Amino acid sequence: MPVCEILSVGTELLLGEILNTNAQFLSVELADLGISVLRQSTVGDNPRRLASAVKEALERSDILITTGGLGPTADDITKEVCCETLGVKLKTDAEILKQLEDYFLNRGTSMPESNKKQALVPESGTIFPNKNGTAPGFALEKDGKCIIMLPGPPREIRPMFLEYVKPFLSKHSDGIIITHTVRTFGIGESAMAELAGNYLSGDNPTVAPYAKDGEAMLRIGARGKTRAEAEALCAPVLKELLEVLGDFVYGVDSQSLQESVVNLLIQKNLTIAIAESCTGGYVAKRITDIPGASKVFQCGVVTYSDEMKKIILGVSSEVLEKHGAISEQTALEMAHGVRLLGKADIGIGITGIAGPGGGTADKPVGLSFIALSDSSSRIVEKVEVLRKSDREYNRFYTASKALDMLRRYAQEFNESRKSENNNERRHN
């Protein structure tokens, strides 16, 4: 099985000035070819360090793919360093030089002298045309090793890879790797891993846990000679993991929590209205990020002050005076009020302390209350976030918790409750 490394070249990447999306794109495409990515690394525009990185990668891997450093300036050195490492000389390609001159001529300008550098190509190797820029790509093969050099801009590398490089690499492929990601909310990574413990030691398929803010995931990967063979290996493990994890699972593969919620609401023909305080419209924003949200989303209201909670949502003065704005009673009245305001099946009310200031001993930073109201019931949940000093995380996690409440409600919803909602609206 061939193994590959991806080497991203550019000091701007090390400085964090540019987000490296190329490595992710290439890893996905290489897996589709059955080529395992052993390592991803980044190196700056320094000839000595780049040469060292290229040599080390070739010692470990069969294929090295570089991105970036094929431009016309002095710090674009990838082509020169890779050719020198493999002992391959460069020559000027007259056809590419003419294409470069035409490229600039068609834009009403003459080609800068420095761009002639991009017409230098390896004496032996394969050239990949660049239909979206001035830097062609290259493949060098020697002593069982292969270096593929690609430009850095995503709008150039992606079409070049799909049209030229992927077919070129197919000869190195002896199968396909497929992956599925089980996404969960409401369970920590370690607890999820314990439930999935029996599956974590397999080698084909493999199961690996990982986490991101507020969520935990399991990645299932399998290798087969064909996609069908790999899918057949994944299928029983995926099925069993979904059963083990139960309603913690909100989606498989690319589905986000908000996408899962919107799809469920559409499926159940439910509408929602949301009143937010500490989350500042975060829930409404995430829902309306999803195409088709207009079928279910009636309105969103951000009521930060007590006065607006009273005027817009009908929260009573008595509740605010007795229990305060940060209370389950206020959250419940917010949910009920916005549901009536939006003429929706479901109302969500969120109130809390995002921080970093404003907390007390009784009501610390990170505390929030999330309420859900329909025609016949009201529920409220208390949330206490561990990262008390992280305002952005507090808001994001609280919004995610509200989305998860919506998801669980919609999953259990039945038609009798829909009738109750419709009857209530007719009488109001």
N, C-alpha and C positions, 0 to 999 in steps of 0.2 A: 504494500500500500504506500503510494508516494506521500511524502510529507512536505509541507510548504511553510515558508516564513514570509511575513509581510514587513517590509522596512519602509517607513514613511520618512521622507527626507525634507527638512526645512526647519530653520531656526524659529520661524514664526509659529510652528506647531509647539515647539518646546516652551515658547514664551506665552502660550495660551491665546495668541491673537486669532487663531483659526481653529475651529472645531474639526477634528479629524473624522469625517464621515466615510472616507474612502475605505478604511480598514474594515468597518462593519459591512459595507457593501461587498467587498471582495471576499470576506469570510463566508457570507451567505452563498455567494455564487460558487465558490470553491467547494463548499459542502455539497452543493447540487451536482458537482462533478465527481464526488467521492474522494476529493483531495483534502486531507486533514491539515488544518493550520496549527503548526506546532507553537508558533510564537509570533507576537506582534511587537514591534519596537519602533522607536523614533530616534533619529539622529539629526544634528544640525548640519549646516552648510560648511563643514570642515573636512578637507580632503583626507587627513590622517585618520580621523575618527570614523569617517564614512568607509574608508578602505578596510579598517579593522572590523567594522560591523558586517560588511559584505563577506569577508573571509570567514568570520565566525559562523555566519548564517549558512554558508556553503558547506562547512564542516558538519553541521547538524542536520541539514535538510537537503532534499532533492531539488526543490524549486524555491527560488527567491523572487519575490515580486516587490519591486520598488515603486514608490509613487513620489512624484515631484522631482525637481532639480533638472528638468529638461529644457528650461527656458533659455533665453538669449544672453542673460547677464553673467557676469564673472562668477557669481556665487552659485550658478546652476552647474553642478559638477558631477551629477549622478552618472551620466553616460560615459564621461571620461574615466572616472574611477572604476566603474564596472568593467569597461573594456581593458583597462590596464591590469586589473586583477586577474582576468582570464587570458591576458596576453593577446588581445585582439586589437588590431590597428583600426583607426578611423579614416574615412575617405569622404570627399564631397560627392554627394549624389546630385547630378545635374537636373534630374527630373524633379526632385524635391525642392531644389533651389528655385526652379522655374515656378513651381506651385506657390512657394513663399512670395516670390515677386508678384505673382498674379493676385495673391491674397491681399496684399497691400494696395496694389494698383486698383483693384475693384472697390477699395475703400477711399479712393481718391488721394492716395499719398504714396510716397516712395518708401521702399523698405530700408529701415535702418541697417547700417553696416553690421551691427552686432547680431542681427537675425540670421546672417549667413552661417553662424555657428550651428543653427538648427538643421542645416542641410548636411552636417557631418553624420555619417552613419557607419556602423561596424562593417568591416570588409567581409565578414562572414556572419550570417544571421538572418533573421526575418524582420521585416519592417511592417509596422501596423499603421496604416494611414490615419490621420487625424482630420475628420471632417468638421470639427467644431473649434479648431484652434490651429496654432502654428507648429506645435511640437509633436512629431510622430513618435510612436512607441516602438520598442525593439524587443526581440528575443534572441538570446545567445545560448548556445548549447555546446558543452565541452566536457569530456570525461564523465559523462553520466549526470552532469549538473545542468540546470537551466536557470538563467536569469532573465526575467521579464521586466523591462523598464517602461513605466507608464507616466503620463503627465499628471500634475497635481490637481487641477481644477475638476471638481465633480462633473461638470457639464461636458468635459472632454473625456475623462477616464471611463465613465459609465457606458456611453455608446461604443467606445473603442473596445472595451472588454467584451461586451455582449456580441458585437459583430465580428470581431477578429480574434481576440485572445481566447475566448471560451472554446471556439472550435479548434484552435491551435492546441489547447491544453487537453482536449478530449482524448488524445492518444496516451496521456499519462494516467487516465482514469481507468480503474478496474471495478467501478461500482458507483454507488450513490449513498450519501449520508442525509438522512432526514431528521428533523427535530420537531417536537411539539412541546409547548410550554403550558403547564397547568398553573393558572393564576388564582391566588386565594387572598381573602381579606378577613381579618378578625382572628388570625392565628399567627403566632410568631414563627420565625424560621426554624428554631430548634424544636419547637413542639410539632411543627409540620414534618420535620425530618424524622422525628421519633415515630410518627404514624406511618411514614413511608419507609421505615428502616429496613424492612425485608427486601426492598427493591434497590437500595443504594449500592450494593456490592456487585451488581451485574456488569458484564463487559459488553454485551450486545443483546438487548439494548442497555444503555447506561441511563441512570437517573441521578440528577444532581440538584441539590437545593441551592437557592440564592434568594436575596432579598433586595427590595428597594424601599423607599419611604412608605411606611405604613402597610406594606404588602410583603407576601412571601410567595415564592414560585418554585416549581419543580420543572426542570428541563429534561425531557426524555429524548434520547438520541439513538438511532439504529442505523446500521450499515448493511446494505444488501447489494446484490448485483444489479437489481432493478429497483425502481421506486416501489413497485408493488410488493417486492420481497421485503424491503425495509419497513414499509407500512404494516405488513403482516406481523413483523416482529414487535412493532410498537403497540399495535392495537390492544392486545390482552393486558399489557401492563398499564396502558392509559386507562382502560376500562376499570381495572381494579383500583388504581389510585383515585379515580373519581369517586368510587364507592367508599373508599377508606376516608377520604377527606370530606365527603358529604357536602353540606351547604356552606362550608367555608369557600368552596370553589365558585368563582364568579364568571370564569371564562377560560377558554383554551386558545392558545396562540395569540394573535395580535389584538384580541378584544380587550379594551380598557374597561375599568369599572363603570364609567359613565356610559360607554357604548352598550354594555350589558344592560344597564338600567333603562336606557332609551328603547332598546329593542324589546325588552320585557313589557314596558308600558305600551308600546305600539301593539304588541301581540295580545295584551289583555284589554286593549282599547280603554286605557286609563289616562286621565289628564292630571296635571300637577300644577300647584302654585307654591312659591317658596318665599318665606320671609326670613331674612338674614340680618344679623347684627355683627357679631365678631368676625364672621367669614367675609363680610363685605361684598357679597355677590359671587363668591367663589363657586358655590354649587351651581348657580344659574349659568355661570360662564362655562363650566365644564359640561353641563348638559347641552347647552346651545352650541358647543364645539362639534357636536355630532350631527351629521346630515340626517334630516328627518325629524329633528327635535320639535319642529313646529307642529307636528301631529299630536304632541302630548303636553308641551309646555305652554301654560296659559300666561303666567306672569311671574316676575321676580321683584321683590321689594326689599330694599336695604333701609332698615329703620334703626339708626344708630342712637338717637336720643329717646328718652322716655316719652317726651311729648309726641313724637312722631309714631311711637308704638301705640299711643292712645288714639291719636287722630286718624291714622291710616288703617290700623289693624283692630282697633276697638279693645285693646288691652285695658283693663279697668284700673283706675287710680288706686283702688283698694289693694289689688294684687301687687302693684308696684310698690306701694307704701309698706305693705306687710311683709312681702317676700323679696322685694328688690328686682331689678332688671335681670340679674343673673340668678335665675331660679327655674325650677321645673314648671311652676305655675305660670310664669311669664311665657316660657317656651310653648306651653300648651295653648295659651290664649293667642299667641302669635300664629301658631299653626292653624287654629280654628278660624281666626280672622282672615288670614290670607286665602284660605280655601274658599270662604264665602266671597271675598273680594274678587277672586279669579274665577268663580263659578267652576271650580275644579273638583275632581273626585278625591284628590289627596292634597292636604296642606302640610307643609314642612315649616317648622319654626326653629330657629337656631339663635341662641344667645350665650355669650361666654366672655372670657377674659383672655385675649390673645397675647397680651404682654408687650414688652417685658415688664412694664409697670402696671399698677392698678390692682394688684392682688391683695388679699388680706389673709389672716390665719384661717378664717372660715371659708373664704372663697379665693383660693390661690390662683396664680397665673396658670393657664392651661386647663382650667375648669370650664366646661360648657355643658349646656343642656340642649338636647335635640328632641323635638316632639314631632309626632305624626298624627294627623287628624283625618278621619273620613266621616261618613254620615252616621256611623254607629259606634265608633270607638276612638279613643285617644290614647296614645302611648308616648312615653317619654323615656329618654335614656340619658344617664349622667356619664360624661366623658372626662377623664383626667389624663392629660397628655404628660409624658415623662420629660420631654425636652422643654422644661418650663421657660427657659430664656430665649427660645427660638420662635419668634413671632410667626415667621413664614411657615414653619413646620406645624405649629399649633393650628393655624388656619387651614392648611392643606389637609392635615389628618382629620380635623373636625368635619371638613367638607366631605372627605372620603367616608367617614362614619355615617354621615347623613345619606350619602348615596347608597351605602350598604343597607341601611334601614329600608330605603325605598326598594332596593333589589329584593330583599327578603319578603317584604310586604307583597310585592307584585308576584313573586313566585307562589305564594300561598293564596293569592286572591282567587275568588270564585264568582260566578255570575250572580248569585243571590245578593252579594254585597254590592255589585254593580247596580242592581235594581233598587236597592236602598238609596244609593247615591242619587240616582235619577229621580226618585220620588221626592227626596229632600229638595233638590233643585227646583222641582215644579212647584213646591210649596213656599219657596223663598223669593 
